[in-house]
Amino acid sequence: MLRIMKAVRCIENQARVVAVPTPTGDGVRVKVVSAGICGSDLHLIAIWPLEATLGHEFAGLLSDGTAVAVEPLDPCWTCEPCRNGDYHRCVRGPAMVLGVSIDGGMAEECLVPESAIVPLPAGLSPRDACLVEPLAVAVHGVRRGDMRTGENVAIVGGGAIGLCAVAAARAIGARVDLGARHDAQHEAGDQLGAGTLADDASSRYDVVIDAAGTTQSLQQCIQLAKPGARMVLLATYWGGIEIPGFDLCMKEINVIPAVQYSRLGPSRDVDVAATILATTPIVARSLITHRFPLDAAAEAFAVAADRRAGAIKVVLEP
């Protein structure tokens, strides 16, 4: 007998709730408890005719009640990057991403690969565990940037990824200053232990992280960086960028792109992120500003797009 459920899909470049068949086939069934709206969701529905159910930040319950988050990737596991542990660079590319090319978690249920399951540590609710995915992005960037205890770190961009970078950097003992545009972002950064970038902070930082994704933010990062510093590109550069090459080269700044998440030996970035969330509850309290039922997806997307009104992470709860 065909079962029907609610899901959020892109209809004429808008997020809309539709009725779809409950998923069947291979994979592990997750009853979704929370699904975060990412800035990339806002961009993608505006420019691509996505056919899959949206949502790559989500968590829920297995059939036996086990609470889990989801690493929303379905790599091939046979190509060279996959064999080397860099499965986020799989030759499948965007075709392996849940919520983009494969049905994602903005639905009542979702089927995911067994490899995507992230068991939650004690103390982390699945209502908050949709943050595992964006925090894993930041954990990956901190790891790629070889950040160390006691280093001075500047983060430019106070959206969800920038604030997750604050949490990830603070977790390894770095001193962090945050540059953000909106009051809610400054307040969240303060709660997470970040200072504020000073006007005279030129050439002060060992590591700079661009979490804004604009030419202006990259220029600011280069200005803030010490000679020989590392600059981590944690943003998504939708419109292309221009880098002030003279200053970059004169300071010999090391440019380090970082995208998605993978593993280092036995440790997955998503598991590290889940541990940070479980041991630092202020992260979820600071980042999740709005919760909506699944039926209110259109309103939730509108709120998520209005950063000036105080939205940081907007969550759907099926």
C-alpha beads as a LAMMPS data file, in Angstrom:
LAMMPS data file: protein, C-alpha beads

318 atoms
317 bonds

1 atom types
1 bond types

-500.0 500.0 xlo xhi
-500.0 500.0 ylo yhi
-500.0 500.0 zlo zhi

Masses

1 110.0

Atoms # bond

1 1 1 0.000 0.000 0.000
2 1 1 1.402 3.382 -1.021
3 1 1 2.089 5.665 1.930
4 1 1 2.249 9.435 1.559
5 1 1 4.242 11.959 3.589
6 1 1 5.019 15.679 3.544
7 1 1 8.290 16.997 2.107
8 1 1 9.791 20.350 1.114
9 1 1 10.690 20.733 -2.536
10 1 1 11.646 23.525 -4.897
11 1 1 8.552 24.594 -6.828
12 1 1 9.079 27.515 -9.207
13 1 1 12.163 28.597 -7.227
14 1 1 10.292 28.573 -3.927
15 1 1 10.340 26.153 -0.995
16 1 1 6.938 24.478 -0.828
17 1 1 5.444 21.590 1.150
18 1 1 4.170 18.827 -1.103
19 1 1 2.831 15.301 -0.693
20 1 1 5.252 12.606 -1.873
21 1 1 5.452 8.827 -1.491
22 1 1 7.192 7.654 1.657
23 1 1 10.665 6.481 0.554
24 1 1 11.262 2.805 -0.116
25 1 1 14.309 0.837 -1.165
26 1 1 17.855 0.526 0.131
27 1 1 19.190 2.561 3.028
28 1 1 18.559 3.286 6.672
29 1 1 15.235 4.923 7.501
30 1 1 15.450 8.066 9.620
31 1 1 12.350 9.640 11.138
32 1 1 13.345 13.283 10.877
33 1 1 13.196 15.394 14.049
34 1 1 15.009 18.533 12.893
35 1 1 16.216 19.971 9.583
36 1 1 18.158 23.223 9.335
37 1 1 17.852 25.736 6.525
38 1 1 21.302 26.454 5.107
39 1 1 22.291 29.565 3.202
40 1 1 23.093 27.284 0.277
41 1 1 19.462 26.111 0.260
42 1 1 18.389 29.724 -0.259
43 1 1 20.864 30.136 -3.116
44 1 1 20.157 26.810 -4.787
45 1 1 16.389 27.116 -5.001
46 1 1 16.838 30.552 -6.550
47 1 1 19.122 29.370 -9.357
48 1 1 18.569 25.624 -9.919
49 1 1 15.416 23.634 -10.687
50 1 1 16.126 21.127 -7.915
51 1 1 13.953 18.022 -8.078
52 1 1 15.011 16.265 -4.870
53 1 1 13.555 16.908 -1.430
54 1 1 15.568 19.685 0.191
55 1 1 17.596 19.476 3.377
56 1 1 21.190 18.419 4.003
57 1 1 21.301 19.457 7.680
58 1 1 19.149 16.996 9.590
59 1 1 18.833 14.592 12.478
60 1 1 16.256 12.168 13.769
61 1 1 15.499 8.709 15.082
62 1 1 16.118 5.226 13.721
63 1 1 13.376 2.608 13.840
64 1 1 14.705 1.375 17.198
65 1 1 14.643 4.892 18.689
66 1 1 18.387 5.556 18.374
67 1 1 19.064 9.288 17.995
68 1 1 21.288 10.133 15.021
69 1 1 22.467 12.944 12.816
70 1 1 23.204 12.443 9.129
71 1 1 26.352 13.104 7.120
72 1 1 24.484 13.855 3.862
73 1 1 26.845 12.171 1.399
74 1 1 26.565 8.993 -0.653
75 1 1 30.048 8.605 -2.183
76 1 1 31.081 5.702 -4.396
77 1 1 33.798 4.459 -1.968
78 1 1 35.819 3.089 -4.903
79 1 1 37.442 6.134 -6.563
80 1 1 40.893 7.289 -5.469
81 1 1 39.689 10.156 -3.207
82 1 1 37.257 7.787 -1.465
83 1 1 39.957 5.170 -0.922
84 1 1 42.233 7.851 0.565
85 1 1 39.573 8.953 3.062
86 1 1 38.728 12.129 1.124
87 1 1 35.271 10.900 0.205
88 1 1 33.929 14.459 0.072
89 1 1 35.997 14.765 -3.140
90 1 1 34.345 11.692 -4.670
91 1 1 34.057 11.664 -8.441
92 1 1 30.273 11.608 -8.058
93 1 1 30.421 15.295 -7.085
94 1 1 27.038 16.970 -6.387
95 1 1 25.243 13.772 -7.438
96 1 1 26.144 12.243 -4.056
97 1 1 24.699 15.043 -1.871
98 1 1 21.443 14.453 -0.021
99 1 1 19.170 17.471 -0.262
100 1 1 20.667 18.491 -3.608
101 1 1 20.599 15.524 -6.002
102 1 1 19.214 12.888 -3.599
103 1 1 16.131 13.323 -1.428
104 1 1 17.137 15.072 1.806
105 1 1 15.818 15.620 5.290
106 1 1 13.138 18.309 4.995
107 1 1 10.531 15.580 5.176
108 1 1 8.869 13.324 7.677
109 1 1 11.217 10.458 6.767
110 1 1 14.390 9.968 4.770
111 1 1 16.373 6.967 3.565
112 1 1 20.120 7.465 3.972
113 1 1 23.211 5.325 3.351
114 1 1 24.363 3.364 6.382
115 1 1 27.717 5.169 6.127
116 1 1 25.913 8.490 6.659
117 1 1 24.644 7.655 10.150
118 1 1 26.157 9.704 12.989
119 1 1 25.221 8.288 16.435
120 1 1 24.593 11.109 18.889
121 1 1 26.550 11.346 22.140
122 1 1 24.635 11.392 25.401
123 1 1 23.208 14.813 26.115
124 1 1 22.699 15.875 22.487
125 1 1 19.056 16.025 21.454
126 1 1 18.086 15.306 17.834
127 1 1 16.175 18.608 17.984
128 1 1 19.579 20.339 18.063
129 1 1 21.616 17.782 16.109
130 1 1 20.761 19.270 12.713
131 1 1 23.726 21.500 13.633
132 1 1 26.122 18.553 13.308
133 1 1 26.419 19.128 9.549
134 1 1 27.275 22.873 9.546
135 1 1 29.532 22.455 12.568
136 1 1 31.348 19.631 10.747
137 1 1 32.060 22.090 7.917
138 1 1 33.781 24.331 10.455
139 1 1 35.608 21.430 12.122
140 1 1 36.933 20.440 8.706
141 1 1 38.109 24.008 8.043
142 1 1 39.839 24.245 11.424
143 1 1 41.568 20.935 10.743
144 1 1 42.577 21.938 7.217
145 1 1 43.972 25.194 8.616
146 1 1 46.106 23.281 11.130
147 1 1 44.812 25.504 13.918
148 1 1 46.570 25.175 17.265
149 1 1 45.890 25.932 20.903
150 1 1 46.726 29.524 21.794
151 1 1 46.757 30.886 18.241
152 1 1 45.002 34.145 17.425
153 1 1 42.176 33.576 14.943
154 1 1 40.043 36.077 13.058
155 1 1 36.738 35.002 11.531
156 1 1 35.084 37.289 9.005
157 1 1 31.379 36.535 8.630
158 1 1 28.899 35.965 11.452
159 1 1 26.385 33.655 9.813
160 1 1 25.882 30.075 10.928
161 1 1 29.150 28.837 9.397
162 1 1 31.169 31.711 10.872
163 1 1 29.675 31.076 14.309
164 1 1 30.289 27.344 13.953
165 1 1 33.901 28.242 13.160
166 1 1 34.025 30.194 16.423
167 1 1 32.840 27.096 18.297
168 1 1 35.275 24.783 16.491
169 1 1 38.253 27.096 17.025
170 1 1 37.393 27.664 20.676
171 1 1 37.114 23.897 21.153
172 1 1 40.809 23.482 20.341
173 1 1 41.836 26.396 22.556
174 1 1 42.344 29.219 20.055
175 1 1 41.666 32.873 20.842
176 1 1 38.988 34.096 18.446
177 1 1 37.761 37.481 17.244
178 1 1 34.671 37.696 15.052
179 1 1 33.644 40.241 12.442
180 1 1 29.866 40.176 11.898
181 1 1 27.271 42.461 10.327
182 1 1 24.184 42.006 12.485
183 1 1 23.434 42.438 16.196
184 1 1 22.168 38.871 16.665
185 1 1 25.400 37.538 15.180
186 1 1 27.531 39.683 17.504
187 1 1 25.493 38.497 20.484
188 1 1 25.873 34.841 19.509
189 1 1 29.619 35.293 18.983
190 1 1 29.919 36.825 22.430
191 1 1 28.044 33.867 23.963
192 1 1 30.463 31.487 22.231
193 1 1 33.495 33.308 23.634
194 1 1 34.587 35.381 20.635
195 1 1 35.941 38.901 20.869
196 1 1 35.224 41.623 18.339
197 1 1 37.580 42.549 15.520
198 1 1 39.250 45.868 16.334
199 1 1 39.634 48.656 13.788
200 1 1 43.428 48.540 14.238
201 1 1 43.727 44.744 13.940
202 1 1 45.852 44.771 10.783
203 1 1 48.436 41.936 10.530
204 1 1 47.521 40.537 13.950
205 1 1 46.237 37.006 13.338
206 1 1 47.888 33.607 12.883
207 1 1 44.822 32.209 11.125
208 1 1 42.070 34.071 9.284
209 1 1 38.834 32.403 8.188
210 1 1 36.598 33.807 5.498
211 1 1 33.030 32.754 6.264
212 1 1 31.354 35.505 4.252
213 1 1 32.302 34.660 0.681
214 1 1 32.799 38.086 -0.887
215 1 1 35.687 39.992 -2.419
216 1 1 35.432 42.469 0.463
217 1 1 35.637 39.766 3.131
218 1 1 38.722 38.252 1.506
219 1 1 40.367 41.665 1.359
220 1 1 39.653 42.090 5.062
221 1 1 41.089 38.649 5.841
222 1 1 44.313 39.471 4.014
223 1 1 44.571 42.747 5.898
224 1 1 44.083 40.965 9.227
225 1 1 46.582 38.177 8.541
226 1 1 50.122 38.171 9.863
227 1 1 52.911 37.566 7.354
228 1 1 53.002 33.822 6.822
229 1 1 49.492 33.316 8.212
230 1 1 47.004 30.697 7.018
231 1 1 43.795 31.856 5.361
232 1 1 40.991 29.287 5.331
233 1 1 38.297 29.713 2.673
234 1 1 35.264 28.337 4.476
235 1 1 32.604 30.247 2.528
236 1 1 30.875 29.353 -0.719
237 1 1 31.844 31.751 -3.493
238 1 1 28.698 31.863 -5.593
239 1 1 29.611 34.922 -7.642
240 1 1 33.382 34.562 -7.985
241 1 1 35.967 36.656 -6.157
242 1 1 38.898 38.978 -6.659
243 1 1 41.924 38.613 -4.389
244 1 1 44.408 41.457 -3.785
245 1 1 47.328 39.478 -5.115
246 1 1 50.084 41.944 -4.213
247 1 1 49.251 41.974 -0.493
248 1 1 48.641 38.215 -0.498
249 1 1 52.061 37.546 -1.987
250 1 1 53.976 40.137 0.029
251 1 1 52.700 38.542 3.238
252 1 1 53.147 35.020 1.841
253 1 1 49.736 34.033 3.143
254 1 1 48.907 30.345 2.772
255 1 1 45.483 29.985 1.124
256 1 1 43.586 26.849 2.212
257 1 1 40.217 25.980 0.654
258 1 1 37.906 23.859 2.797
259 1 1 34.637 22.265 1.730
260 1 1 32.250 19.842 3.395
261 1 1 33.788 17.243 5.739
262 1 1 35.671 13.977 5.689
263 1 1 37.843 12.082 8.140
264 1 1 41.350 12.005 9.549
265 1 1 42.228 8.398 10.305
266 1 1 39.336 6.945 12.328
267 1 1 37.913 10.351 13.251
268 1 1 35.124 11.830 11.119
269 1 1 34.542 15.567 11.197
270 1 1 30.834 14.898 11.830
271 1 1 31.622 12.852 14.944
272 1 1 33.874 15.607 16.289
273 1 1 31.080 18.100 15.621
274 1 1 28.563 15.961 17.506
275 1 1 30.927 15.781 20.476
276 1 1 31.360 19.565 20.528
277 1 1 27.591 20.062 20.472
278 1 1 27.093 17.537 23.279
279 1 1 29.764 19.049 25.525
280 1 1 29.041 22.715 24.704
281 1 1 25.248 23.228 24.839
282 1 1 25.618 26.990 24.382
283 1 1 26.387 26.356 20.705
284 1 1 22.851 25.195 19.916
285 1 1 21.282 27.780 22.205
286 1 1 23.218 30.547 20.463
287 1 1 22.740 29.454 16.852
288 1 1 19.176 28.152 16.662
289 1 1 17.016 31.273 16.634
290 1 1 13.784 29.982 15.090
291 1 1 11.865 26.696 14.901
292 1 1 8.934 26.032 12.588
293 1 1 6.732 23.019 11.840
294 1 1 7.271 21.454 8.445
295 1 1 3.979 22.860 7.168
296 1 1 5.374 26.387 7.667
297 1 1 8.382 25.839 5.399
298 1 1 7.606 28.831 3.163
299 1 1 7.515 31.161 6.172
300 1 1 10.657 29.545 7.605
301 1 1 12.599 30.122 4.384
302 1 1 11.484 33.761 4.343
303 1 1 12.686 34.229 7.913
304 1 1 15.998 32.512 7.140
305 1 1 16.586 34.930 4.268
306 1 1 16.165 38.004 6.504
307 1 1 19.371 38.144 8.562
308 1 1 18.643 41.704 9.632
309 1 1 15.629 40.436 11.579
310 1 1 17.885 38.262 13.759
311 1 1 17.770 34.860 12.093
312 1 1 20.877 32.712 12.388
313 1 1 19.790 29.083 12.111
314 1 1 16.164 28.412 11.252
315 1 1 15.029 24.833 11.905
316 1 1 12.098 22.829 10.554
317 1 1 10.615 20.211 12.846
318 1 1 8.509 17.592 10.983

Bonds

1 1 1 2
2 1 2 3
3 1 3 4
4 1 4 5
5 1 5 6
6 1 6 7
7 1 7 8
8 1 8 9
9 1 9 10
10 1 10 11
11 1 11 12
12 1 12 13
13 1 13 14
14 1 14 15
15 1 15 16
16 1 16 17
17 1 17 18
18 1 18 19
19 1 19 20
20 1 20 21
21 1 21 22
22 1 22 23
23 1 23 24
24 1 24 25
25 1 25 26
26 1 26 27
27 1 27 28
28 1 28 29
29 1 29 30
30 1 30 31
31 1 31 32
32 1 32 33
33 1 33 34
34 1 34 35
35 1 35 36
36 1 36 37
37 1 37 38
38 1 38 39
39 1 39 40
40 1 40 41
41 1 41 42
42 1 42 43
43 1 43 44
44 1 44 45
45 1 45 46
46 1 46 47
47 1 47 48
48 1 48 49
49 1 49 50
50 1 50 51
51 1 51 52
52 1 52 53
53 1 53 54
54 1 54 55
55 1 55 56
56 1 56 57
57 1 57 58
58 1 58 59
59 1 59 60
60 1 60 61
61 1 61 62
62 1 62 63
63 1 63 64
64 1 64 65
65 1 65 66
66 1 66 67
67 1 67 68
68 1 68 69
69 1 69 70
70 1 70 71
71 1 71 72
72 1 72 73
73 1 73 74
74 1 74 75
75 1 75 76
76 1 76 77
77 1 77 78
78 1 78 79
79 1 79 80
80 1 80 81
81 1 81 82
82 1 82 83
83 1 83 84
84 1 84 85
85 1 85 86
86 1 86 87
87 1 87 88
88 1 88 89
89 1 89 90
90 1 90 91
91 1 91 92
92 1 92 93
93 1 93 94
94 1 94 95
95 1 95 96
96 1 96 97
97 1 97 98
98 1 98 99
99 1 99 100
100 1 100 101
101 1 101 102
102 1 102 103
103 1 103 104
104 1 104 105
105 1 105 106
106 1 106 107
107 1 107 108
108 1 108 109
109 1 109 110
110 1 110 111
111 1 111 112
112 1 112 113
113 1 113 114
114 1 114 115
115 1 115 116
116 1 116 117
117 1 117 118
118 1 118 119
119 1 119 120
120 1 120 121
121 1 121 122
122 1 122 123
123 1 123 124
124 1 124 125
125 1 125 126
126 1 126 127
127 1 127 128
128 1 128 129
129 1 129 130
130 1 130 131
131 1 131 132
132 1 132 133
133 1 133 134
134 1 134 135
135 1 135 136
136 1 136 137
137 1 137 138
138 1 138 139
139 1 139 140
140 1 140 141
141 1 141 142
142 1 142 143
143 1 143 144
144 1 144 145
145 1 145 146
146 1 146 147
147 1 147 148
148 1 148 149
149 1 149 150
150 1 150 151
151 1 151 152
152 1 152 153
153 1 153 154
154 1 154 155
155 1 155 156
156 1 156 157
157 1 157 158
158 1 158 159
159 1 159 160
160 1 160 161
161 1 161 162
162 1 162 163
163 1 163 164
164 1 164 165
165 1 165 166
166 1 166 167
167 1 167 168
168 1 168 169
169 1 169 170
170 1 170 171
171 1 171 172
172 1 172 173
173 1 173 174
174 1 174 175
175 1 175 176
176 1 176 177
177 1 177 178
178 1 178 179
179 1 179 180
180 1 180 181
181 1 181 182
182 1 182 183
183 1 183 184
184 1 184 185
185 1 185 186
186 1 186 187
187 1 187 188
188 1 188 189
189 1 189 190
190 1 190 191
191 1 191 192
192 1 192 193
193 1 193 194
194 1 194 195
195 1 195 196
196 1 196 197
197 1 197 198
198 1 198 199
199 1 199 200
200 1 200 201
201 1 201 202
202 1 202 203
203 1 203 204
204 1 204 205
205 1 205 206
206 1 206 207
207 1 207 208
208 1 208 209
209 1 209 210
210 1 210 211
211 1 211 212
212 1 212 213
213 1 213 214
214 1 214 215
215 1 215 216
216 1 216 217
217 1 217 218
218 1 218 219
219 1 219 220
220 1 220 221
221 1 221 222
222 1 222 223
223 1 223 224
224 1 224 225
225 1 225 226
226 1 226 227
227 1 227 228
228 1 228 229
229 1 229 230
230 1 230 231
231 1 231 232
232 1 232 233
233 1 233 234
234 1 234 235
235 1 235 236
236 1 236 237
237 1 237 238
238 1 238 239
239 1 239 240
240 1 240 241
241 1 241 242
242 1 242 243
243 1 243 244
244 1 244 245
245 1 245 246
246 1 246 247
247 1 247 248
248 1 248 249
249 1 249 250
250 1 250 251
251 1 251 252
252 1 252 253
253 1 253 254
254 1 254 255
255 1 255 256
256 1 256 257
257 1 257 258
258 1 258 259
259 1 259 260
260 1 260 261
261 1 261 262
262 1 262 263
263 1 263 264
264 1 264 265
265 1 265 266
266 1 266 267
267 1 267 268
268 1 268 269
269 1 269 270
270 1 270 271
271 1 271 272
272 1 272 273
273 1 273 274
274 1 274 275
275 1 275 276
276 1 276 277
277 1 277 278
278 1 278 279
279 1 279 280
280 1 280 281
281 1 281 282
282 1 282 283
283 1 283 284
284 1 284 285
285 1 285 286
286 1 286 287
287 1 287 288
288 1 288 289
289 1 289 290
290 1 290 291
291 1 291 292
292 1 292 293
293 1 293 294
294 1 294 295
295 1 295 296
296 1 296 297
297 1 297 298
298 1 298 299
299 1 299 300
300 1 300 301
301 1 301 302
302 1 302 303
303 1 303 304
304 1 304 305
305 1 305 306
306 1 306 307
307 1 307 308
308 1 308 309
309 1 309 310
310 1 310 311
311 1 311 312
312 1 312 313
313 1 313 314
314 1 314 315
315 1 315 316
316 1 316 317
317 1 317 318
